[in-house]
Amino acid sequence: MLVVMRHDATDAHLRDVVQAIETLGYEARPIPGSLRTAVGIVGNDGRIDATRLSSLDGVREVIHITKPYRRVSREWRADDTVVALPGGLSIGGHDIPIIAGPCAVESEEQIHDVARLVRAAGGSILRGGAFKPRTSPYSFQGLGKDALRWLRHAADETGLLVITEVMDPESAELVEAHSDIIQIGARNMQNFSLLRRVGRLSRPILLKRGIAATITEWLLSAEYLMNEGNEQIVLCERGIRSFDQTTRNVLDLAAIPATRQLTHLPVIADPSHGTGDRDLVIPMARAAIAAGADGVMVEVHPHPDQALSDGAQSLYPKQLDQLMRDLEPMAAAVGRRIVTPAATLS
């Protein structure tokens, strides 16, 4: 980190900056220049609050030289993290798993029907919301404990794994008991009390990018999880908000390779939320695999026109079959393969 002084900063201003840095427990090294002086901070471990220095008299700006996150960065670990899952499945290695299921668990019959069609199509992980964070308080909020129980039973019956979202610290252990992967949704990406609580759980975590979050903010949220001891983290690009209303969100495909350059954590894509239009899901899923995604998460429903949430972006069963057929050659083209339950369960 560099603290750049104003051109009219006095010696007293410089001394105050040096003293403030040393008070924080770091070494300050003034670097005189022809127009202004900068102060380098030696030993910065990423925990310095830049606002404590930028507000001092005579300071022009504070420049971050290293990344504000540490443990999730490539500088901390050069090799890719491979998140191990039950049954020999993994995210982040050669194999690419497909996560599919309804936005919400609506009934026991519905989630069992979806589990069977996901398994038949070749998906490996069943998704479904038991607790739903909705923009409107009048929208369907999920069926809670019953939905978790039905989701777990449907997955066990079909040999699939379960991913479902946790909404608050109080329900963390309940969600953990019924899932193989715990999802933190876009709206909770910066719910720091939730991040700390989930980071202490033993299950792998899927962290969705917030609807207006930068990549740095996304990775800092992952840092919260990792600092609590859980290093089994999967990042999910699910689209960011835009001025254009043609699609629900903008699926930021460039974020996939860009994020993988910055972090060792695996990155998957959610083209369902990223587009909001079922007819766009398949082409964007293909593009995500080509861009280097370590997995794809899509929504599917036996009767999308009757879905209680996200029906417009949910695939019909035949479309899920088509998705799987389309992704196999795309994965092969980038030297990987789509993993199926048959290949995972022996």
Order of alpha helices (4+ residues) and beta strands (2+ residues): beta-alpha-beta-beta-alpha-beta-beta-beta-beta-beta-alpha-beta-alpha-beta-alpha-beta-alpha-beta-alpha-beta-alpha-beta-alpha-alpha-beta-alpha-beta-alpha
